[in-house]
Amino acid sequence: MQAGDLHPRVQAALNDGDVDGLVGLYEPDARMVRDDGSVAEGLDAIRDIWAGLVALGGQISMTTRYVVETGDTALLSNSWTFEVEDTSFSGVTAEVARRQADGSWLYLIDNPYAGNEDA
């Protein structure tokens, strides 16, 4: 697995409504920025964010902008569009991931709204 594989995994899990799969992409002490700019800390809070998004029933498309790896740390960014009914939302992310002992990568920090002016 490469760090850049996180983006297709998020897209697939969200589009399949797989909240457990989404949460499984984060380290236990990970942080995720909410749409209001506050920070969710830990897997339970991150689960709440993803569960709310999955409950909307939409679909997301993601395009990797870049992945920069150094050792066991990676900086990633993607542009995303989430469509639900006749509405769409979009943004640009900033993410930090860490390579795990088994070679997989998990998010440590995830800001889905890094490219938004009010984030």
C-alpha positions in Angstrom: 0.0 0.0 0.0 1.1 3.5 -0.8 0.0 6.7 1.1 -1.9 7.8 -2.1 -4.1 4.7 -1.8 -5.9 6.4 1.1 -7.9 8.6 -1.3 -9.4 5.8 -3.4 -10.2 3.9 -0.1 -12.0 6.9 1.3 -14.0 7.3 -1.9 -15.0 3.7 -2.1 -15.9 3.4 1.6 -18.0 6.6 1.5 -19.8 5.7 -1.7 -20.5 2.2 -0.2 -21.8 3.8 3.0 -19.1 2.0 5.0 -18.6 4.0 8.2 -16.4 1.3 9.8 -14.2 1.3 6.7 -13.8 5.0 6.8 -12.9 5.1 10.5 -10.5 2.2 9.9 -8.3 4.6 7.9 -7.4 6.7 11.0 -4.9 6.2 13.8 -6.6 6.0 17.2 -5.5 9.5 18.2 -6.2 11.1 14.8 -7.6 14.5 14.4 -10.2 15.6 11.7 -11.4 19.1 11.1 -15.1 19.6 11.0 -16.9 21.9 8.5 -17.2 24.6 11.2 -13.4 24.6 11.7 -13.5 22.8 15.1 -11.3 19.7 15.5 -12.6 16.2 16.2 -10.2 14.2 18.4 -10.1 10.4 18.3 -12.0 7.7 16.5 -15.4 8.1 18.2 -15.6 11.8 17.1 -14.3 11.0 13.6 -17.0 8.2 13.4 -19.6 10.8 14.2 -18.5 13.0 11.3 -18.4 10.2 8.8 -21.7 8.7 10.0 -23.4 12.1 9.4 -22.0 12.4 5.9 -22.9 8.8 5.0 -26.5 9.4 6.3 -26.9 12.0 3.6 -26.7 9.2 1.0 -24.6 11.1 -1.5 -21.6 10.1 -3.6 -18.1 11.6 -3.6 -15.5 11.8 -6.3 -11.9 12.6 -5.3 -8.9 13.5 -7.3 -5.4 13.3 -5.7 -3.6 16.6 -6.0 -0.3 15.4 -4.5 1.3 12.9 -2.2 4.7 13.7 -0.6 6.3 10.9 1.4 9.4 11.2 3.7 10.2 8.1 5.7 7.0 7.0 7.5 5.2 10.3 7.1 3.2 11.6 4.1 1.5 14.9 3.2 -1.5 14.5 0.9 -4.1 16.6 -0.7 -7.1 15.9 -2.9 -9.9 17.8 -4.4 -13.4 16.4 -3.8 -17.0 16.9 -4.8 -19.8 15.4 -2.8 -23.2 15.2 -4.6 -26.5 14.5 -2.9 -29.8 14.9 -4.6 -29.6 18.2 -6.6 -26.8 19.7 -4.4 -23.0 19.4 -4.5 -20.3 20.5 -2.2 -16.6 20.6 -3.0 -13.3 21.3 -1.3 -9.6 20.7 -1.2 -7.9 18.7 1.6 -4.7 18.8 3.6 -3.8 15.5 5.2 -1.0 13.9 7.2 -0.7 10.1 7.2 1.8 7.8 8.9 3.1 4.4 7.7 2.1 1.6 10.1 4.3 -1.4 11.2 2.5 -3.6 8.6 3.2 -1.1 5.8 -0.3 0.3 5.6 -1.0 4.0 5.9 -3.4 5.7 8.3 -4.5 9.3 8.7 -3.1 11.2 11.6 -4.5 14.6 10.6 -7.3 15.2 8.1 -8.6 18.6 7.1 -11.2 18.1 4.4 -11.8 21.9 4.2 -8.2 23.1 4.0 -8.8 24.9 0.6 -11.9 26.7 1.8 -11.6 30.3 2.8 -13.4 29.9 6.1 -11.7 26.7 7.2 
